[in-house]
């Protein structure tokens, strides 16, 4: 990360602020992969795509290219952002991952570097917080802040950052992203549509059996487990009781809450990407991320109906045990029995599988019937479902 003072003059900052004021619209964000949402709880700012035909915009693009030492053809068009009082951009990375990479980066490559320019500093709050470095950068008018998102194809964890909430006034910035190859969004979309489409299955019998037994228990890789723990810390007090249509067919007794990863789409995508190699190795086939719903918290008395998962998209999956509290409040014992996953292997035999926080039960979820037939006796049992699709 590098701070460069007086990258733009006050007059240049005023020019771009006026441009943003005249042309801004609610910011978009890539939500969970390949779709772009114009509203998100993750990001509440407004965005202006700077008019690249204007001479001053072209001059700024050239100045940034020279400063970073990157060929100008690798730079995305410049964006201006406006944050008003109470607005923010939650912790995120600028690079693309998972399905988002497939849609936005197949031709151009990923975002390797970011340069941000603060156009004003007459506001309160709004610092740029690099959450893994415990460093908050205080905006100064005209200052450029630059950092690397990837080095030699490796994601830089220290690049995780957030735009902190504005407590008073308005904050204006310009953001510039730079790619691995020449930036060509049309070719990115063309390459996306030319991808080999995943096989389509109509019922479980059509899905190929990928492993000898259909399941195994492994430890969650440390990097993914750290991300999951961060998610859990953020969401553990924000569970919402599941009451969607059909929930009683899946959880016929007791109740459950969902700690929803829709609130943290960037981290959800990172978890998916971190666990991709492990699921690819388990399947011995190429897979791509399909779904992560969130952490389900089962309550006392809950059961899970025996079922197979969605045949279209849930081919290789994991149940990651996040946390459990087996205290039952019973008169004669302090703790209830541990809660097993019942799963049938490819030979037709049923197994009771027990796991601890940090364990992953990897399984062929569209093929192997699974459920939890005994009622849960404890206080809560929390696990994360991660799903991948054969390609």
DASULTA-V18246 format. One record per helix or strand of 2 or more residues. SS is the DSSP state (h for helix, s for strand). FROM is the first residue (numbers start at 1). TO is the last residue. Records with the same first field share a line. If there is no record, write none. Layout:
BEGIN
SS=FROM-TO ; FROM-TO
END
This chain:
BEGIN
s=2-4 ; 25-26 ; 29-31 ; 35-37 ; 46-49 ; 79-83 ; 89-92 ; 111-118 ; 124-125 ; 128-130 ; 135-137 ; 144-148 ; 150-151 ; 154-155 ; 161-163 ; 166-168 ; 171-179 ; 215-219 ; 240-241 ; 256-260 ; 287-299 ; 304-307 ; 316-325 ; 341-344 ; 350-353 ; 359-363 ; 370-372 ; 380-390
h=10-23 ; 55-68 ; 72-74 ; 98-104 ; 157-159 ; 185-194 ; 204-206 ; 222-235 ; 247-250 ; 261-283
END
